[in-house]
Amino acid sequence: QVQLVESGGGLVQAGESLRLSCAASGRTFSSYTMRWFRQAPGKGREFVARINWSSISTYYADSVKGRFTISRDNAKNTVYLQMNLLKPEDTAIYYCNANREGIAPGDYWGQGTQVTVSS
């Protein structure tokens, strides 16, 4: 069982920055792959970024590559999404996801945090 709580969203102008946080709780959390997704009104949920607690590997959607950075603080069980050079098309609800496959699979989502970028 993993619980996720996102924070850090808000209203900013194009070109500005935001840092989202995803605070996690639960046992054996390091076994989960962490991802950020986003969903704009009337659109499907879109992958944004991925990071593993057990490695330094990261992966980004082409739409955010070079602007967003996913990172972690294992001592705080927290995943971050640093969003720079924000664009109006980045406007969405951003969700944190914890996923694990294999013999004990799991898929958990936070409640989401709203990011609105004005032009």
Backbone as CSV, one residue per row, in Angstrom:
resi,resn,N_x,N_y,N_z,CA_x,CA_y,CA_z,C_x,C_y,C_z
1,GLN,0.834,-1.179,0.000,0.000,0.000,0.000,0.879,1.243,0.000
2,VAL,0.665,2.098,-0.974,1.419,3.331,-1.129,0.435,4.485,-1.215
3,GLN,0.701,5.518,-0.461,-0.091,6.738,-0.523,0.774,7.863,-1.064
4,LEU,0.216,8.639,-1.980,0.933,9.701,-2.654,0.166,11.007,-2.519
5,VAL,0.880,12.076,-2.224,0.276,13.394,-2.083,1.102,14.389,-2.867
6,GLU,0.498,14.960,-3.905,1.171,15.974,-4.710,0.939,17.363,-4.131
7,SER,1.887,18.248,-4.392,1.756,19.640,-4.000,2.648,20.482,-4.895
8,GLY,2.463,21.779,-4.840,3.322,22.699,-5.558,2.724,23.320,-6.798
9,GLY,1.525,22.905,-7.175,0.896,23.489,-8.345,0.460,24.916,-8.092
10,GLY,0.083,25.589,-9.168,-0.359,26.957,-9.048,-0.519,27.605,-10.398
11,LEU,-0.699,28.916,-10.369,-0.877,29.725,-11.564,0.386,30.536,-11.812
12,VAL,0.972,30.369,-12.996,2.176,31.098,-13.367,2.041,31.593,-14.792
13,GLN,2.908,32.521,-15.154,2.962,33.011,-16.521,3.939,32.188,-17.346
14,ALA,3.737,32.195,-18.645,4.628,31.484,-19.550,6.073,31.924,-19.332
15,GLY,6.969,30.942,-19.331,8.375,31.201,-19.110,8.820,31.064,-17.669
16,GLU,7.879,31.023,-16.749,8.214,30.888,-15.339,8.369,29.420,-14.955
17,SER,8.633,29.176,-13.678,8.944,27.839,-13.193,8.065,27.454,-12.023
18,LEU,7.883,26.158,-11.863,7.223,25.572,-10.711,7.957,24.298,-10.333
19,ARG,7.905,23.960,-9.057,8.455,22.709,-8.579,7.361,21.919,-7.881
20,LEU,6.982,20.799,-8.468,5.989,19.922,-7.877,6.663,18.911,-6.965
21,SER,5.961,18.537,-5.909,6.443,17.524,-4.986,5.422,16.406,-4.873
22,CYS,5.910,15.201,-4.683,5.070,14.033,-4.456,5.616,13.311,-3.241
23,ALA,4.916,13.431,-2.136,5.323,12.798,-0.894,4.692,11.416,-0.809
24,ALA,5.515,10.401,-0.575,5.074,9.015,-0.574,5.183,8.405,0.807
25,SER,4.286,7.484,1.076,4.334,6.704,2.297,4.019,5.253,1.965
26,GLY,4.549,4.345,2.766,4.331,2.931,2.542,5.615,2.127,2.687
27,ARG,5.471,0.836,2.854,6.606,-0.047,3.020,7.232,-0.389,1.676
28,THR,8.516,-0.678,1.698,9.284,-1.077,0.517,9.039,-0.153,-0.663
29,PHE,9.053,1.133,-0.397,8.746,2.096,-1.438,9.802,2.111,-2.538
30,SER,11.034,1.750,-2.219,12.103,1.780,-3.208,11.884,0.799,-4.349
31,SER,10.970,-0.138,-4.193,10.696,-1.099,-5.245,9.782,-0.549,-6.332
32,TYR,9.274,0.645,-6.157,8.326,1.237,-7.097,9.025,2.188,-8.051
33,THR,8.624,2.101,-9.294,8.970,3.114,-10.271,8.030,4.305,-10.106
34,MET,8.593,5.499,-10.112,7.807,6.703,-9.922,7.679,7.456,-11.242
35,ARG,6.489,7.943,-11.490,6.210,8.675,-12.713,5.348,9.895,-12.426
36,TRP,5.505,10.880,-13.267,4.586,11.997,-13.325,3.771,11.899,-14.609
37,PHE,2.466,12.086,-14.472,1.554,12.201,-15.594,0.832,13.534,-15.505
38,ARG,0.193,13.916,-16.584,-0.637,15.104,-16.560,-1.862,14.885,-17.433
39,GLN,-2.928,15.613,-17.122,-4.162,15.498,-17.868,-4.783,16.877,-18.016
40,ALA,-4.878,17.327,-19.249,-5.524,18.592,-19.553,-7.026,18.369,-19.699
41,PRO,-7.830,19.409,-19.527,-9.283,19.258,-19.665,-9.668,18.685,-21.017
42,GLY,-10.493,17.652,-21.005,-10.964,17.035,-22.227,-9.961,16.141,-22.927
43,LYS,-8.809,15.898,-22.316,-7.782,15.075,-22.931,-7.447,13.891,-22.030
44,GLY,-6.775,12.914,-22.612,-6.352,11.758,-21.858,-5.130,12.037,-21.006
45,ARG,-4.840,11.111,-20.132,-3.685,11.246,-19.259,-2.402,11.005,-20.051
46,GLU,-1.438,11.900,-19.897,-0.217,11.908,-20.679,0.984,11.670,-19.778
47,PHE,1.872,10.792,-20.200,3.115,10.561,-19.479,4.012,11.785,-19.565
48,VAL,4.676,12.102,-18.451,5.565,13.249,-18.387,7.005,12.830,-18.105
49,ALA,7.229,12.086,-17.017,8.589,11.749,-16.618,8.582,10.517,-15.722
50,ARG,9.742,9.847,-15.648,9.876,8.621,-14.876,11.223,8.596,-14.168
51,ILE,11.244,8.012,-12.970,12.482,7.810,-12.236,12.330,6.578,-11.352
52,ASN,13.428,5.852,-11.170,13.439,4.695,-10.297,14.163,5.031,-9.001
53,TRP,13.616,4.587,-7.881,14.266,4.810,-6.591,15.584,4.044,-6.481
54,SER,15.681,2.918,-7.170,16.849,2.053,-7.055,17.927,2.340,-8.089
55,SER,17.746,3.363,-8.913,18.737,3.707,-9.914,18.714,5.204,-10.165
56,ILE,19.634,5.644,-10.988,19.681,7.052,-11.354,19.032,7.313,-12.704
57,SER,18.372,6.318,-13.264,17.807,6.460,-14.594,16.574,7.350,-14.563
58,THR,16.448,8.170,-15.586,15.277,9.022,-15.771,14.862,8.978,-17.231
59,TYR,13.613,9.318,-17.473,13.088,9.317,-18.830,11.997,10.364,-18.916
60,TYR,11.945,11.065,-20.060,11.025,12.179,-20.223,10.259,12.073,-21.533
61,ALA,9.049,12.590,-21.513,8.306,12.760,-22.745,8.981,13.828,-23.597
62,ASP,8.881,13.672,-24.904,9.508,14.634,-25.799,8.997,16.051,-25.566
63,SER,7.752,16.184,-25.169,7.153,17.494,-25.006,7.750,18.297,-23.855
64,VAL,8.406,17.623,-22.910,8.971,18.316,-21.753,10.479,18.170,-21.659
65,LYS,11.077,17.379,-22.516,12.512,17.135,-22.470,13.280,18.444,-22.614
66,GLY,14.242,18.640,-21.735,15.027,19.856,-21.731,14.450,20.969,-20.892
67,ARG,13.200,20.834,-20.466,12.553,21.841,-19.628,12.225,21.320,-18.233
68,PHE,11.843,20.056,-18.136,11.449,19.460,-16.864,12.552,18.540,-16.361
69,THR,12.667,18.428,-15.041,13.622,17.531,-14.412,12.939,16.782,-13.277
70,ILE,12.984,15.461,-13.331,12.468,14.642,-12.244,13.631,14.259,-11.335
71,SER,13.394,14.275,-10.038,14.433,13.946,-9.076,13.793,13.328,-7.842
72,ARG,14.624,12.899,-6.920,14.119,12.249,-5.710,14.965,12.631,-4.511
73,ASP,14.356,12.482,-3.345,15.040,12.608,-2.073,14.623,11.387,-1.267
74,ASN,15.471,10.382,-1.252,15.109,9.125,-0.611,14.893,9.282,0.892
75,ALA,15.637,10.172,1.519,15.473,10.392,2.944,14.086,10.915,3.275
76,LYS,13.490,11.645,2.355,12.156,12.203,2.554,11.067,11.416,1.832
77,ASN,11.439,10.361,1.123,10.479,9.591,0.326,9.646,10.510,-0.565
78,THR,10.329,11.380,-1.264,9.666,12.400,-2.060,10.252,12.437,-3.461
79,VAL,9.377,12.585,-4.436,9.753,12.762,-5.831,9.366,14.174,-6.241
80,TYR,10.227,14.809,-7.028,10.010,16.177,-7.458,9.925,16.264,-8.974
81,LEU,9.256,17.287,-9.429,9.248,17.624,-10.844,9.512,19.115,-10.960
82,GLN,10.733,19.463,-11.349,11.094,20.848,-11.590,10.685,21.210,-13.005
83,MET,9.816,22.183,-13.141,9.274,22.577,-14.429,9.741,23.991,-14.739
84,ASN,10.582,24.117,-15.752,11.110,25.404,-16.179,10.555,25.763,-17.547
85,LEU,10.648,27.038,-17.872,10.201,27.525,-19.180,8.801,27.020,-19.506
86,LEU,7.909,27.183,-18.567,6.561,26.663,-18.721,5.829,27.334,-19.876
87,LYS,5.015,26.551,-20.546,4.221,26.993,-21.675,2.743,26.817,-21.365
88,PRO,1.874,27.570,-22.031,0.438,27.383,-21.808,-0.011,25.943,-22.041
89,GLU,0.601,25.233,-22.969,0.231,23.855,-23.227,0.636,22.898,-22.110
90,ASP,1.397,23.377,-21.131,1.697,22.583,-19.950,0.558,22.607,-18.934
91,THR,-0.442,23.426,-19.162,-1.571,23.516,-18.249,-2.280,22.173,-18.149
92,ALA,-2.398,21.656,-16.937,-3.001,20.349,-16.714,-3.030,20.069,-15.220
93,ILE,-3.733,19.017,-14.860,-3.600,18.451,-13.538,-2.452,17.445,-13.589
94,TYR,-1.509,17.589,-12.683,-0.329,16.730,-12.656,-0.493,15.687,-11.560
95,TYR,-0.283,14.431,-11.931,-0.462,13.301,-11.031,0.848,12.566,-10.819
96,CYS,1.081,12.170,-9.604,2.198,11.309,-9.258,1.722,9.860,-9.252
97,ASN,2.552,8.963,-9.773,2.197,7.556,-9.892,3.322,6.679,-9.372
98,ALA,2.965,5.673,-8.597,3.893,4.635,-8.148,3.454,3.317,-8.753
99,ASN,4.362,2.637,-9.447,4.009,1.431,-10.175,5.050,0.353,-9.925
100,ARG,4.562,-0.875,-9.753,5.433,-2.024,-9.576,4.826,-3.214,-10.286
101,GLU,5.636,-3.905,-11.052,5.216,-5.094,-11.763,5.826,-6.323,-11.114
102,GLY,5.385,-7.498,-11.560,5.940,-8.739,-11.068,4.994,-9.480,-10.145
103,ILE,5.576,-10.205,-9.185,4.787,-11.068,-8.332,3.883,-10.296,-7.380
104,ALA,4.269,-9.084,-7.045,3.470,-8.238,-6.164,3.234,-6.895,-6.834
105,PRO,2.424,-6.852,-7.886,2.233,-5.614,-8.635,1.418,-4.601,-7.847
106,GLY,1.622,-3.359,-8.206,0.868,-2.280,-7.612,0.857,-1.073,-8.520
107,ASP,-0.187,-0.282,-8.406,-0.325,0.928,-9.203,-1.114,1.931,-8.383
108,TYR,-0.455,3.000,-7.965,-1.054,3.968,-7.058,-0.929,5.366,-7.626
109,TRP,-1.928,6.182,-7.331,-2.003,7.538,-7.847,-2.286,8.522,-6.730
110,GLY,-1.702,9.706,-6.871,-2.049,10.797,-5.991,-3.309,11.491,-6.452
111,GLN,-3.704,12.511,-5.715,-4.944,13.218,-6.018,-4.779,14.257,-7.115
112,GLY,-3.557,14.604,-7.442,-3.278,15.565,-8.484,-3.125,16.976,-7.953
113,THR,-2.369,17.780,-8.681,-2.206,19.190,-8.364,-2.312,19.991,-9.656
114,GLN,-3.052,21.081,-9.610,-3.346,21.861,-10.807,-2.197,22.797,-11.141
115,VAL,-1.777,22.762,-12.393,-0.801,23.700,-12.929,-1.465,24.475,-14.056
116,THR,-1.481,25.785,-13.942,-2.061,26.637,-14.962,-1.020,27.651,-15.413
117,VAL,-0.760,27.689,-16.717,0.238,28.577,-17.287,-0.477,29.547,-18.212
118,SER,-0.413,30.814,-17.899,-1.056,31.837,-18.702,-0.077,32.407,-19.717
119,SER,-0.609,32.878,-20.826,0.217,33.449,-21.877,0.384,34.941,-21.699
